[in-house]
Amino acid sequence: QADYPEGVTQWCSPTSLAMLMAHWGRQSGKPEWDLDVRTVAAAVHDPGWPGTGNWSFNAAYAGSRPGLQAAAVRLAGLGDLAALLQAGIPVATSVSYAVLKGAAKPEKGDGHLVVICGLSPSTVTVNDPGVRLSRVRREFPLPAFRAAWSASHKTAYVVWPEGRTLPVSPSGTW
């Protein structure tokens, strides 16, 4: 996102989606799923929104690719997120960027998506599309992530290949 002048403040959704699709393209030997950010941004642009941040448009685009499934969901919490990660399924989560970076409360228009790569008892590891590619892997304190994710009511994009079974949701979310 930050490497694209036209999307620097607007393309966290399509950039996160491109990251998830590229992951599965590499894992599944499907290079046709590894699309550049501009292509994904153009495909998910919603003129009625207007922009590229419409959650259902993003999930629908990934799910329209032959062999991929996707959903924009509200997870019950860290248990669901951890179950997906432990099954090897990265997840893009919607967060308050201000809260993620330490602010006490969300700021107007600070919604952001980050791809969750790992959880520990004290930190969350993300690929953050809001920074240049050279700094994309970042860690944040788990309490800050939890608060930032709560601002979106724990919304996430989940993308997975057909035939791959999702893990059991500890909370019964899916």
C-alpha positions in Angstrom: 0.0 0.0 0.0 2.7 2.5 1.0 4.7 1.6 -2.1 1.8 2.7 -4.3 1.4 6.5 -4.5 -2.2 6.2 -5.6 -3.1 3.9 -2.8 -0.9 5.0 0.1 -3.8 6.0 2.3 -6.5 3.9 0.8 -5.4 0.4 -0.2 -5.0 -1.6 3.0 -7.9 -3.9 2.2 -6.8 -4.9 -1.3 -3.1 -5.0 -0.2 -4.0 -7.3 2.7 -6.2 -9.4 0.3 -3.3 -9.6 -2.2 -1.0 -10.8 0.6 -3.5 -13.6 1.6 -4.0 -14.6 -2.1 -0.3 -14.6 -2.8 0.3 -16.8 0.3 -2.1 -19.4 -1.0 -0.7 -19.1 -4.6 2.7 -20.0 -3.3 1.5 -22.7 -1.0 -0.8 -24.3 -3.6 1.4 -23.8 -6.7 -1.3 -21.5 -8.2 0.6 -18.4 -9.5 -2.7 -17.1 -10.9 -3.7 -16.2 -7.3 -0.6 -14.1 -6.8 -1.8 -10.8 -8.2 -0.3 -7.3 -7.9 -1.9 -4.8 -5.6 -3.1 -2.6 -8.4 -5.0 -5.4 -10.0 -6.7 -6.4 -6.7 -7.5 -2.7 -5.9 -9.1 -2.2 -9.3 -11.2 -5.4 -8.9 -12.5 -4.6 -5.4 -13.2 -0.9 -6.1 -16.8 -0.1 -5.1 -18.0 3.1 -6.7 -20.9 3.2 -4.2 -18.5 3.1 -1.2 -16.5 4.8 -2.8 -13.2 3.1 -2.6 -11.6 -0.3 -2.0 -12.4 -0.9 1.7 -15.8 -2.6 1.2 -15.3 -5.9 3.2 -17.8 -7.9 1.2 -16.3 -6.8 -2.1 -12.9 -7.9 -1.0 -14.1 -11.3 0.2 -16.2 -11.8 -2.9 -13.3 -11.0 -5.2 -11.0 -13.6 -3.5 -13.9 -16.2 -3.4 -14.5 -15.6 -7.1 -11.1 -16.9 -8.0 -11.3 -20.5 -9.1 -10.2 -22.7 -6.3 -10.3 -20.1 -3.5 -12.9 -19.5 -0.8 -13.2 -16.4 1.3 -15.3 -14.7 3.9 -15.5 -11.4 5.7 -16.4 -12.5 9.3 -16.6 -11.4 12.8 -14.6 -13.8 14.9 -15.4 -14.3 18.6 -11.9 -13.5 19.8 -8.3 -14.5 20.0 -9.3 -18.2 20.3 -10.8 -18.2 16.8 -7.8 -16.3 15.5 -5.3 -18.6 17.1 -7.1 -21.7 15.7 -6.9 -20.4 12.2 -3.2 -19.4 12.5 -2.3 -22.8 14.1 -4.0 -24.4 11.1 -1.7 -22.4 8.8 -4.4 -19.9 7.7 -3.3 -16.3 7.9 -6.0 -13.8 8.6 -6.5 -10.1 7.7 -8.0 -8.2 10.6 -9.7 -4.8 10.7 -8.2 -2.6 13.4 -8.0 1.0 14.6 -4.6 1.9 13.5 -4.3 4.7 16.1 -5.1 2.2 19.0 -2.8 -0.4 17.5 0.0 2.1 17.7 -0.8 3.0 21.3 -3.6 5.7 21.3 -6.2 5.4 24.0 -9.2 5.5 21.6 -9.9 5.2 17.8 -9.5 8.3 15.7 -11.9 9.3 12.9 -11.1 7.4 9.7 -8.3 5.3 11.2 -9.6 1.9 10.2 -6.9 -0.3 8.8 -6.3 -3.9 7.8 -3.3 -6.0 8.8 -2.4 -9.6 8.1 -1.9 -11.6 11.2 1.1 -13.9 11.0 1.6 -15.0 14.6 0.4 -14.6 18.2 2.4 -15.0 21.3 1.2 -14.5 24.9 2.5 -10.9 24.7 2.6 -9.8 21.0 1.0 -10.1 17.7 3.1 -10.3 14.5 1.6 -8.7 11.5 2.3 -7.9 7.9 1.3 -4.3 7.8 0.4 -2.9 4.4 0.5 0.6 5.7 4.3 0.8 5.6 6.8 0.3 2.9 7.5 -3.3 1.9 10.9 -3.2 3.5 9.2 -2.7 7.0 6.1 -4.8 6.4 6.7 -7.4 9.2 6.0 -5.7 12.6 5.1 -6.7 16.2 2.6 -5.0 18.5 1.7 -5.6 22.1 -1.2 -8.1 22.3 -3.3 -5.8 24.5 -3.0 -3.0 21.9 -4.0 -5.4 19.2 -6.9 -6.7 21.2 -8.2 -3.2 21.7 -7.6 -2.1 18.1 -9.4 -5.2 16.7 -12.3 -4.6 19.0 -12.9 -1.3 17.3 -14.2 -3.3 14.3 -16.1 -5.8 16.4 -13.3 -8.3 15.5 -13.9 -8.3 11.8 -11.5 -10.4 9.6 -11.0 -11.6 6.1 -10.3 -15.3 5.8 -9.1 -16.8 2.5 -8.4 -20.5 2.0 -8.2 -22.9 -0.9 -11.0 -25.3 -1.7 -10.5 -28.6 -0.2 -8.7 -27.3 2.8 -10.7 -27.8 6.0 -11.0 -25.0 8.4 -10.1 -25.9 12.0 -12.8 -26.2 14.6 -13.8 -22.8 16.0 -13.3 -22.9 19.8 -16.2 -20.4 20.0 -18.5 -22.0 17.5 -18.1 -19.1 15.1 -18.0 -21.2 12.0 
